[in-house]
Amino acid sequence: MAEEVLDYLVVGAGPAGLQLAQHLGHAGRRYLVLEAGSAPGHFFETFPRHRTLISINKKHTGYADPELRLRMDWNSILAEGDVDPILFTGYSEKLFPEAGTLLRYLADYAAKHQLNIRYDTRVTRIRRENETFVLTAGDAEYRANRLIMATGVTKPYIPQFPGAELIDQYVDVDVDPKSFTDQRVLVLGKGNSAFETADNLIEQAAVVHVGGPRPVKLAWRTHFVGHLRAYNAGILDMYQLKLQHAILDGDVREIRKDADGYHVKFAFARADEVIKEIRYDRVIGCTGFRFDADLFDEDCRPELTIDDRFPAQTPSWESVNVPGLHFAGTITQVRDFKKATSAFIHGFRYGVRALAKVLNERYHDVPWPHTELAAKPDALTEAVITRINRTSALYQQFGFLGDVLVVDGDTARYLEEVPVDRVLENPPDDAYVVTLDYGPDHDKIDPFDFVARAAQDKANDHGEGHYLHPIVRHYRRGELVATHHVTENLENEWDKEVHVEPLTAFFTREL
């Protein structure tokens, strides 16, 4: 009897894999999720190492609208056709919840939707036979026409320098701060895992240095939540107040281990490349993770990018060199790397929803869902104003996902939550792309300096505002011909005359 060839195999039962499975099941597709762990969210059984999530769980918002509440809920995943969705905010009151709570939530989500998951099934090889993907796990083989990798980044990314193999790594270092009492510790990395590790040690260790080649970037300035969050920034306070701990900018040239500890040759970036040898009792590498492409046979191995850390992807989250191989979850951050939110649940949940539409459109002849309206200024304005005052997708995936108004004669089609790059890849003849985004050079403005904000009571059509605000761009056959900025608002409410009238005038001119 021939083995069944499924429509889709999904590797990984983390948040992205679970949500995609729900979408596939709702659409009636034949799918199977393969998961190496014995329960959903295996990654979160270990990470973050210190067991506190930095994804916001703001339960009390003052909003009754569930769509608006999702703007402040960074841990819930979505479900197609579910009138009573299961939300993470029902599991914890904490703004920064425990990682174990997320595990309970994901298990309940999988059970509620009766997802087709095979646990304790670790994929060890991926190959292609003609147009079919064949996955090996133990003694079993699984086949599908399309493959979606939702595995996340599972291997440490370790910079190469002499002695790198001697140091502890974030993935398995001791997290008991008492084991570092009175020691000198170097933490390599400038992201949240590095500062999470450092903050765990600052009460017990004598000296903690956090080092890396680039300056620290703060999330409250760049608006990229993967940059250093205030929650993990305690060591910055101690550094500035001269309490022994410090931040080092530069590169490690070499590490050797002697009887008295680690000797690190560090090249300081802001001191004319001065190289200094510093002794430490412990060195911990917190330099990030990478995608594991070793599972793939050579003839179907996805091309990698960004220091070979992520699979290179098209605007449809498909491998650039392996047709039919798509990606979901945190590994899709390659499309908006360190700009928007695809690396995190509150970002990639909308990417997963859009990916399901991409798969329906490409492989099952199901058009992207849309509504039709009259191509008249008042109608277009009303549709846009209604959406931007509710949408959580455009709010979270700022500048990356957009609503699209395709004008054809007297009618317009309104498509929601389309990857902007995908729109421009195959541009309609006449289209408006609506996004929420920050102003130009917003990450160069220190929000705690006295910098005047754009006036909220008058039209600001030239984009002077730095804060999040709606932007409508008009394209003709892919060429940008006009841009309209809806003036920013402190409460993110764009429904006053100062927002509506200029947008109506813009549509009137462009139509």
N, C-alpha and C positions, 0 to 999 in steps of 0.2 A: 504493500500500500504506500503510495507516494506521500511524503511529508506535506502537511498543509503549508501553503504559502500565504502568509498574512498580508493585510494591507500595510501594517506598520508594526515595527518593533521599536520600543522605547527603552533605552538603557538608562536606568536610574530612577528610583522612586523618592526623590526629594520633592520639594515644593513644585518645581517646574514639571517634572515627570508625572506627578499626580494630577496636576491641573490639565496637562495635555491629554492624559488618559481620559479624564472626565469629558473633555471636549470631543475626543474621538468616539467615545462610547455614546455620547448624546447624538452624534451624527450617524450612528449605526455602522461605524467602521470596524473591521476585524483587526484587533490590535492585541498586543501583549507587552507588559512592562517586565523587564528583567532587573532584579535588584540583588546586589551582593549581600546586603545585610538581612537580618531576620525581621525587620520592621521598617516602616517608612522613615525617611530623613536620617539615614545612617550617619551622614557627615556630622549632624548636630549632636550625635552621641559623644563626640570628642571635641568639637569646635563650637564656639570659641573655647579655648583651653580653660579660661577662668569663669566660664559658664554664665556670663551675663551678656545678653544680646544688646546691640546698640541700635537695633531697629525700633523705631518709636511705636509705642502702644498707647496712644492718647485716646482713652475710652470716653472721656467727658469733653464733648466739643460744643454743646449747645445746639447742634444741628439735629433735626428730625429726619432729614433726607439721607438715606443710606449711602447714596452716591457721594455726597459731601463728606460724610463720616469716613469714607475710605481714604480721603486725602490725608487723614491723620492716623490711619491704621496701616502700618507698614508690614504686617505679618500675615494678614489674611490672604488666601488665594481665592481665585474666582471659580465660578461654576456656571456652565451654560444651562439656561432653562430652569434654574433652581429658584423657586419663589421664596424659600425659607433658608437662605444660605447659612452655612456654619462659619462663624467669624471668630477670629482669634481674640477679639476684645471681650468675648464671653469667658475667657479662660484666665485672665489675669487683670488685676487693677494696676500693676506696676508699669511705670513709663518705660523702664528698661527691664523686660521680663527675664526669667531664667530660661536657659536653653532647653531644659527638660520639659517646660511647658509647651514649647513648640513641638516637641516630639509627640506629646499627648494629642495636640491639635491635629497634626498630620495623620496620626493613626485613626482618629475619629473621622477625618475627612475621607480617608480611603475606605473605611467601613461604611460610612453613610452612602457613598456613591457606588459601592460594590465594584470597585475597580479590579480589573483583570491583571493581577500582579503575581509574579512567581518570585518568592523570596529565597534567600540562601542560594542564589544562582549568580555566580560570579563569571562574567564573560571573560574568556582568556584569548579569544581569537575572533577577528572579523575579516571575512573575505567576500569576494563576489564570484558568483557563477552566472555568467551571462549578465542579465539585468537584475538578478536576485541577490540580496544580501544574505549571507550565511553566518550565523553567530554560533560559536562553540562555547559551551559552559559545562564543565565536567564531561560526562559521557554523552550529553545531549547536544543536538543541533537545532537551531531555530532559523526559519526563513521568512523573509518579507520583501515586498517590492520596494518599500521605503524604510529608511532607518533614521531615527531621531536620537541623537546623543544628548542626554540630560544629566550627565555625570558630574557636572561641575568641574572644578580644578582640583584634582586629587593628589597631585605630586608636589612636593616642595620645589620652589624655584630657588636654586642655590647659585649665586654668582661664583665665577671661577677665579680663584687666586690661590697661591701656595698656602697650604694649611687649612683650607676650607673644610676638609674632611675631619678635622680635629675637634670642631666645636659642636655644642649642643644645638638642636633644632627646635623650633617652636612646636612642631608636631609631637614631640615626646619629651621635652624638658620637664624637670620636676617643677610643679606649680606651688609647692609649699614654700612660702617666703622665709620660713625659719631656717631652711637649709642653705640660705644665702646670708645668714646673719654675719655682720661685720666684714663682708667680702666686697671686693671691687669687681663690678660686673659691667661688661660691654654688651649692649643689645644692638644688633645690626639690623637696620631697617628704619623707615620713616613713616610707616603706615600704622593703622590701628592695632594690628597684632603686636607690633614692636612697642607701642606706647601702652597697650594693655598689659604687656609683660613687664615693662618698666614700672608702671604704677603699682603693680602687685608687689614690687620689691622695695619701694622707696622707704618704707618704714623699717625694714630689717637690714638691708644692705648698707654698707658704709658709703660706697660711691656707686652710682649708676650713670653710665654714659650711654646715650642713644646716638648712633652714628650712621651716616649714609651719605651718598654723593650729592643729593639734591636738598635744597632747603625744605624745611617743614612747610607743608601747605595745610591751611586750616579750612575745614569744611564751612565754617560760618562766613568765610570770605569767598571761597571759590564756588559754593553751592553744590559741590560734588561730595556726596555723603561718604565716599570712600576715603577722602582725605581726613586728616586728624579731627576727631570729634572732641568737643569740650569735655565729654564724659571721661575720656582717656588722657586728659591733658594736665593731670596733677603735677607731673614732673616739670612741665614748663614753668609753673609757678615757683617751684623750688629752685630751678635753675636761675630764674631772674632775681630771686631773693638771696642768691649766693649761699645755698645750703648744700654744697658739695656736688650734687648731681648736675649733669651738664648735657648739652646737645652738641654733637660734633658734625661739622660739614666737611665731607671729604671721602676718600677711598681707602679701603684696606689694601695694602700692597702685599702683606705677608703675615702669617701667623705661625709661630712655633710654640711648642709646649715644652717647658723645662720643669725642673723639680719645684721651682717656686711659682709655677702657674703659666699663664699664657703671655707671650710677648707679641704685641701687635704693632706692626709698622703701619702708621696711619698718615696719609698724605692730606694735609689740611687744604681745603679748597679756597678759603678766604684768608690765607696767610702766605701768599706767594709760593704755594706748593711746598711748604715746609713739611718735611717728613720727620715724625717723632715716634720713637718706640715707647709704648706705654704697657705697663704690666697689669694684668687682671687675674683674678682668681677663676672667673668663669666668663665665657663668651657664648652668647645665644644668637642664633640666626633666625631672624623674623623677616625674611625677604620675599614672602609671598608664595603663591602656588602656581602650578601650570597644568594644562590639559595633558592627559596621557594618550598619546597617539600610537604607543607601541603595540596596542592591541590589533592594529590594522595591518593586513598584508600590504606589501609595497605597492601593489597595483591599485589599491583603493585607499591608501593612506591620505588623509586630508592635508593639504598644504597648511603650514603654520605661519604665524606672523607675531609681531611685537615680541622680539627676542625668543621666538618659538614657544611662546607661552599659551597661545590661543589658536584655534583653527580659523583660518581666513574664511570670511563669509560674504555672500552677496547680500543685497538689501532684503532678500527673502529668507535670510538665515540658512542658506544652502551653501555647502562647500563649494569653493570656487573651482575645484578640480575633480570632484566626485559627484556626478549627478545623482539626485535622489537621497543624498545624505544631508540631513538638516540638523540644526542644533537648537536647544532650548535651555533657558535658565541663565546662570551667571556667566557661562562661556559666551553668551551673545553680547557681552560688554565690548567685544572687539568693534562693534558697529558704532558705539558712542563712548569710546574709551576715555574714562576720567572726565566726561562731560555731563552726561545725563545719568540715568539710574538703572540701566540694564543689568548691572552687576548684583542687584539686590531684589528681594522679593517684591517690594512695592513698585519696582520698575518692570522686572521681567514677567510679572503676572499679566501685564498688558501686552507684552511681546508674545507671550504664549497664546493669548487670545487672538492676536493678529496672525500668528503662525498658523493656527487652526483654520483661519479664513484663507490664508495663502494655500494651504494644502487642499482645501475644498475647491478653490478656484482652479488650481493647476491640475489636480489629478481626478477631480470628480465633477467638473463642469458646473460648479455652483458659484454664481457670480457673487462678488463682494456685496454684502447687504447694503441697501441704500433706501432712502426715501426720495420722493419726487416733489418738487415745488415749482412755483412759477418763477421764472428768471426775471424778477422785478426787484428793485432796490429794497423796498419795505419787507418783502418776503425773505430775501437773503439775510437782511439785517436781523430780523426776528429769529431766524434759525440759528445764526451765529451767536447772538446775544444769549439765547436760551441755553445753548450748549456750553459756552465758556463759563457760565455762572453755575454749572452743575458738574461738569466732567471731572473725574478724578484721573483718568488716563492722561489727558493732555497736561494736567497739573503736575503729575508725577514724572511723566516722560517728556519734560519740557524740551521743545526744539527738535525732538526725535520722532514722535508720533504727531500726526496732524489730521484734522478733518479736511475733507476735500469736497469742494463744490465744482462739479463739472457742468459747464453751461453748454447747452446745445439748442440753439434757437430760442424758443419761448419757454423752455423748461430747463430745470437744473436737477442734477442728482446729487444728493448729500451722502457722502461716504464717511464713516466715522473711524478714527484711530488707524490710519494708514501710515506705515513707515514713510517719512518724507522722502528719503532717498529712493524708495521704490516708485513713488509718484514720478520723480524726475527721471527715472530710468526709462520709463515708457510714458512720456507726458501726453495728456490729452491736448486737443487743440486749444481749448480755452478753460482754464481752471483757476480756482482760488484755493490756496492752502492756508488753513487756520491753525496756528500753534499758540501755545503759551510759552514765553521765553523771557530770558533776562536781556537787558540792554547790552550794547557793545562795551567791551572792556569791563564788564561788571566785576570780574575777579581781580581787577586792579584797584578797586575801590574798597578801602577799609571801612566797614559799616559802623565802626565806632569812632572814626574821625568825623569832624563836623563837615559833612558834605551835604549840600542842599539836595533834597529830593525834588523830582519833577512835581509841579503843581498838580493837585488832584482835582481842581475845580475848573480846569480849562483844557481844551484839546491839546494833545501833544503828538502831532502827526509825524514828527521828525526823529523820534526814537531817542530823545534825550534821557528818558527814564532808565535807571539801572535795575530797578526791582522787576519781579515777574509781572508780565502784562501780556495781553493778547496781541498777536501780530497777524495781519492778513496780507498775503502776497499773491499777486495776480501774475499768472504765467500764460503766455501764448506759445504753444508748441515748444514748451520747455524753457523759453526765454522769459526771465523776470522783467516785467514791464512796469510794475507799480507796487508799492508797499504802503500799508497803513498800520500805524501803531495806535491801539486803543490805550488811552492814558492809564497809568497805573493807579491802584487803589489800595489803601492800607488793609482793608478787610477782604481784598480780592473779590469785590462785588462790582461788576461792570454793567450796571443797569440804569444809570442816570442819563440825563439828557446829554451830558458832556461825553458820554460813551456812545450813545445811540445815534445822535444827529450827525457827528462827523463820519461815522461808519456808513450811514445811509448816503451821505454825500459822496463818499468814496465809491460805493457801488454804482451810484448814479453816473458818475464820470466814466467809470470803467466799462459799464454796460453799453 
